[in-house]
Amino acid sequence: MAGRIRQSDVEEVKARTNIADIVGEHVSLKSAGVGSMKGLCPFHDERSPSFHVRPQLGYYHCFGCGESGDVYTFLQRMDHVTFTEAVERLAGRIAYELHYEDGGRAEEHGNRARLLAANQAAAEFFVERLGAPDADPGRKFLGQRGFDAEAARRFGVGYAPKSWDALLKHLRGKGFRDDEIAAAGLVSSGDRGHYDRFRGRLVWPIRDITGQTVGFGARRLLDDDKGPKYLNTPETPVYHKAQVLYGLDLAKRDISRGRRVVVVEGYTDVMACHLAGVTTAVATCGTAFGPDHITVLRRVLGDDSGLGEVIFTFDPDAAGQKAAMRAFGEEKRFAAQTFVAVAPEGLDPCDLRIERGDGAVRGLIERKTPMFEFVIRHTLDQYDLETVEGRVAALRAAAPVVAEIRDPSLRPGYARELARMLGTDLGEVQRAVQAAGRGGGARQAPGRESRGGAQGEPEASAAPAERPYSITDLPPDPATRLERDALQAVLQHPDQVGEHLLRQAVDCRFGNQALAVVRDGVSAAFASGGTRELVARVVTEVPPTFAGLVHQLAVAPIPERSERELAAYVSGVVTSLVDRELLRQKAELLGRLQRTDATDRDAYASVQRALVAVEADRRSLRQE
């Protein structure tokens, strides 16, 4: 093992390295005066930049969280490497040969470096195999989607041969141990030992923001492949799918310069966008767009001025609509303006480029719709606006969306637009928006009433919206108490509630807006990771002003003391919440049945079947 790196080499590498270049790969920096640059701190979430870098001194300091150090400290904190690994990495960037106290040469850079090296070797292997005769299905797939050999090279696309252990043998030949190859997520294990994870698939390298390959996404090609359509690298010490965006290494400079990012849904969509000239496109890697992705993008955008743009592209089908509403749930985390771009006829950017050319892809992005307008229209689509009842319900659902618009100068315009869409008096809409902003109980959309935190109309004080929500603010009515008690049970004893009942509970409609936000946080956290460390993950899902409420619900005493009483109480209170929702659904269906023309047999029978299903759910719930 090599000894310590000579101190003179440590100092020389640091002197030859511009700290602003290294920090700039993670943070969008701008001038903060003579010899100083600033940006959003990468070590804590903030809206106003307090992270300062002084390139001439080679140091950084955050006046928000107190983090400070030199370029080595920065790499250690950001990439979780040792001091030696940080020095060796920077030395490699400038092609500087290091010397060690014992006279030895640089040894391998530690476990993380070995995993990164294994991934890079695998990426090179896949690229080489794309030209082999057995990779014809992969080349054909690329060609059918408008990608030539140069496009494949630009994005590092390769092919994993349909072989039990071709990659494994290749990496062994490169000097990697089986445990390193397995730790990098490149092989799986079975009764016959290790075997290649990706076989007979087209492979995209997934790179971190610095361009290092940390994992892969592989697309099924062969009819006899019974695996999922897309198979990604599992979680490893270097690959965390919730923190990685495909294409960010290629897009980061243009994102930072243009203050715009386009979020698409797949690897081929990223390729199509970049080749069409939309060079700020990125995509998630086998997971929903979430808070960690937002944190990464905000740093690259320099998201503190509100001048940036985040454009989401979604398919117009039900799954795309659901993804759009999920993205809207995270919208408040951006200072930048958010938009939605939906391609015509259900085409994603890749298909759009194939059928209509590069200009159509660029046009799709330029015809973006503000996120709030999209959500309002989507909300209204759920209701029959030809009836008085439908218009009233639609207003109740859409008013909180308008109330949540951060820019108070935009709210009056959206209120007028909502009044126009509904054919309703403007004053009535304004009153509904004001009530929603004050927490008046208006519901935002089916299954997603309100995220809370709405700021109301311009003349209203903004202070209540910024004040953290507290359990003491909850009204004492029975309906709110049931919602509060059910959330306490879910947060404190999720395993006793059980996954089936918990899944039903988070689909219930809540009348209290603050508790509805917590419910949405539980829903998102549960969907992404089950009940493991549920409270901590819910806190990361909800807006900051609701974190205290989550903590309070998680520690507030539950009346039952004994284990047996506790189990019965937890199950009972959550069951009551679900039963209330089913009863509400039954009442709505009975009302719809009364309004349905009995001569319309199909419609009448459809409502009756829905009633039977709800009654069956209620009976099943009580039996459980």
Buried (B, 14 or more C-beta within 10 A) or exposed (E): EBEEBBEEBBEBBBEEBEBBEBBBBBBBBEEBEEEBBBBBBBBBBBBEBBBBBBBEEBBBBBEBBEBBBBBBBBBBBBBEBBBBBBBBBBBBEEEBEBBBEEEEEBEBBEBBBBBBBBBBBBBBBBBEBBEEEEBEBBBEBBEEBBBEEEBBEBBBBBBBBBBBBBBBEBBBEBEBEBEBBBBBBBBEEEEEEBBBBBBBBBBBBBBBBBEBBBBBBBBBBEEEBEBEEBBBBEEBBBBBBBBBBBBBBBBBBBBBEBBBBBBBBBBBBBBBBBBBEBBBBBBBBBBBBBBBBBBBBBBBBBBBBEEBBBBBBBBBEEEBBEBBBBBBBBBBBBBBBBBBBBBEEEBBBBBBBBEBEBEBBBBBBEEBBBBBBBBBBBBBEBBEBEEEEBBBBBBBBBBBBBBBBBEBEBBBEBBBBBBEBBEBEEEBBBBBBBBBBBBBBBBBBEBBBBBBBBBBBEEBEEEBBEEEBEBEEBEEEEBBBBBBBBBBBBBBBBEBBBEEBBBBBBEBBBBBBBBBBBBBBBBBBBEEEBBEEBBEBBBBBBBEBBBBBBBBBBEBEBEBEEEEEBBEBBBBBBBBBBBBBBEEBBEEBEEBBEEBEEEEEEBBEBBEEBBEEBEEBBEEBEEE
